[in-house]
Amino acid sequence: MELNVLKKEAGELKIQFKNADQGFLNLIKDVLWTESGVEMAGFKIDHPETNGALFTLKTKGKAAKDIWNSALKTASDEFTSFAKCIKNL
C-alpha cells in the first residue's frame, strides 16, 4: 500500500491511497465516525484498474490529524484485543 497526503489542514485531511484494500479503508472510515468532531469521513474509489482511492476526513473543533491518529490507535487496539481472544481459543 502506498499513500500520498494531498491536503493537510486543521479541519481537513485528504489522502490518496494506492493498492489499499477496501476492507481496510472501510474499517478506518467506520472507526473515524465514532470519533467526536468528525463531520465527514469517507473514500472514493478511482477507476478499478488504477487501484486508487481518495480518502477525505473533515472535522470541526478538533484537528483532522489528531482524529485520524486516534482512530488508527483505536483500530489497532481492537485488533490486538481480537488477537488475544483468538489466541485463547
N, C-alpha and C positions, 0 to 999 in steps of 0.2 A: 504494500500500500504506500502510495506517495501522497503528500498533501502540500498545498501552497496557500498561505494566508493571503487573501486578496484584499481584505478590509479588516482593520483592527482599530475600532474606535471605542469610546467609553460605553456606548449603548448598542453597538452592533459589531458582529463578527461574521465574516464570510470566508469560508474555507473551501477550496477546490480539492476534491479527493480524486485520485486515480487508482483504479483496481481495488476499491474498497467494497467489501461485502455489504449488501443492502441490509442484512440482518444486523450487522454491527452499527450501521448508521441509524436504523430504527431503534436499537437499544439506546443509543446516545440521545436520540430525539425524545424517546419516552421518559428517560431519566431527567432530561432538561425540563420537561413540562411539570415535573414535581417540585422544581426549584422556585422559590418566590422571586418575583421580579422579572420573570420571563413573559414577554409579550408575544413572541413568535419564535418557534423553533421548527425547522423542517429542512428537507433537502429536495432538490430537483435532479432527476437523472438526466444526463446528457443523452445523446443518441446511444442506444445499446451497444453499438460496435466500438464506441470510444472508451467504454468502461470508466466514465467520469460522472461525478456528482458534485453539485454545488450545495453546500450546507450553509444555512443562514440562521443566525441567532440574533434576536433583537430583545433588548432588556430595558427596564425602566427602574431607576433608583439604585441599581447595582451595576457594577462593571461587567460587561459581557465576558471578558476573560476570566474573571473570578467565578462567575456562574458556570462557565464551561469547565474550568478546572474542578470545581466542586462536584459537578455531575460525573466527570470521569472518575473521581475518587469514589463516589457512591457506587458506580457501576463496578469498579474494581473490588470494593468491599463486598458487594453482593456475590461476585464470582468466587471470592475467597471463602465466604460463608458456604456457598453451594459446594465448593470443592471439599470442604471439611465434612459436610453431610454425606457426600458420595463416598468419601474415604471410609466412613464408618459403616457402610453397608455390609 
